[in-house]
Amino acid sequence: MARAEEHGDRSRREFRHEDQVVRPGTLLVSATDLTEPAFRRSVVYIIEHNDAGSLGVVLNRPSETPVEDVLPNWADLAAEPDVLFLGGPVKRDAALCLATVKVGTSFQGTKGLRRVDGRVALVDLDSDPERIAPLIEGLRVFAGYAGWTFGQLEGEMDRGDWIVLSALPTDPLAGRTDLWAQVLRRQPLPLSLLATHPIELERN
């Protein structure tokens, strides 16, 4: 048992990036030994990160609730699968929306769209969908969010709970694919090896 624990500690050191920088538009990819149900094999897109703390949404937790049932005006713009995604354990009764803007489209000053990073924007769900529709490739609606107070996320990173990686503009629209493995697989070695980690350890 001691040898296994030692190996686990060594693996965390090997895959941990000491220069990890969290900012809006980065991904938090859960480490293989983060087993908390809300964040196990999760990919979190960071929307805000400042002196007050951090806020993001889990990208890979689809629910069974159609967007049509909750926000019918936005249903036609929702990427497949057009269901609500569970953005995190905080305020599940509140909705956040991310959109990926079309390549080469300027949306600065567009009412209802606020840039997070690159082509990814936060959508004001009280705005006019018809104004936003021509500008975006699609959007994703999240029920709830993941939040950290000042210093809390840093503590979790020091513990090795998260790997900080760059996001692609299409990541917020990822569907029912295994986004956790997909994001890791596109990293250089040795980090990409984590994508082969079994979903259930008992299968080993």
C-alpha positions, -999 to +999 in steps of 0.1 A: +000+000+000+028+024+009+044+017-025+011+025-043+007+057-024+043+067-032+037+060-069+005+082-068+024+111-052+051+108-078+026+108-106+010+139-093+044+156-092+052+145-127+020+158-143+017+190-122+028+223-138+044+246-114+037+276-136+000+269-140-018+302-145-056+305-141-073+332-161-107+335-179-107+310-208-085+284-192-097+248-184-094+231-150-092+194-157-097+172-127-068+150-116-073+113-118-075+110-080-101+137-075-131+115-067-156+141-054-188+133-075-194+168-086-159+171-101-148+136-109-134+135-145-147+170-150-136+198-172-143+233-159-142+264-181-131+295-161-152+325-168-139+349-140-107+348-120-098+378-098-090+389-063-126+380-052-122+344-063-129+322-093-160+312-112-165+286-140-188+260-154-184+222-158-185+215-195-192+178-194-223+172-173-253+170-196-287+167-179-319+153-193-338+186-193-342+202-228-334+239-231-368+242-248-385+234-215-367+261-196-356+288-221-376+282-253-364+315-269-329+302-269-335+265-278-328+269-315-293+283-308-283+255-284-256+231-296-264+194-296-274+179-274-298+208-268-302+201-230-292+220-199-257+211-187-250+210-149-224+238-146-216+231-110-230+226-075-236+263-068-270+279-075-285+252-097-316+273-101-296+300-119-285+298-156-253+308-172-248+307-210-216+305-231-215+309-268-188+304-294-187+332-319-181+325-356-146+329-370-138+364-381-169+379-365-166+411-345-189+413-316-174+441-296-202+463-284-229+438-292-256+440-266-260+406-248-225+393-256-195+398-233-161+383-243-146+358-219-116+348-241-110+347-278-142+336-295-160+325-263-185+349-249-209+351-220-245+355-232-270+376-214-302+355-214-323+386-211-311+399-244-326+393-279-317+359-294-324+372-329-297+398-325-271+372-313-281+343-336-261+355-368-229+359-348-225+326-331-218+289-340-239+278-310-244+282-273-246+261-242-268+268-212-255+257-178-276+253-146-254+264-117-217+270-116-185+261-098-171+288-075-141+293-053-134+320-028-101+339-028-072+314-023-094+283-023-087+273-059-050+279-053-051+256-023-067+228-044-041+233-071-013+230-046-029+198-035-028+185-071-065+184-076-065+203-109-045+205-142-047+239-158-048+238-196-057+260-226-092+258-240-102+256-276-131+279-287-152+248-294-148+233-259-179+250-244-200+234-271-187+198-267-215+173-266-217+139-251-181+130-260-156+121-232-143+157-230-120+149-201-101+123-221-103+144-253-087+174-237-059+154-221-053+134-253-044+166-272-016+175-247+020+166-252+035+136-235+035+126-207+003+145-199-016+128-227-011+094-210-036+104-184-064+101-210-060+063-208-068+063-171-098+039-166-131+053-156-135+027-129-104+017-111-120-016-103-116-025-140-078-026-136 
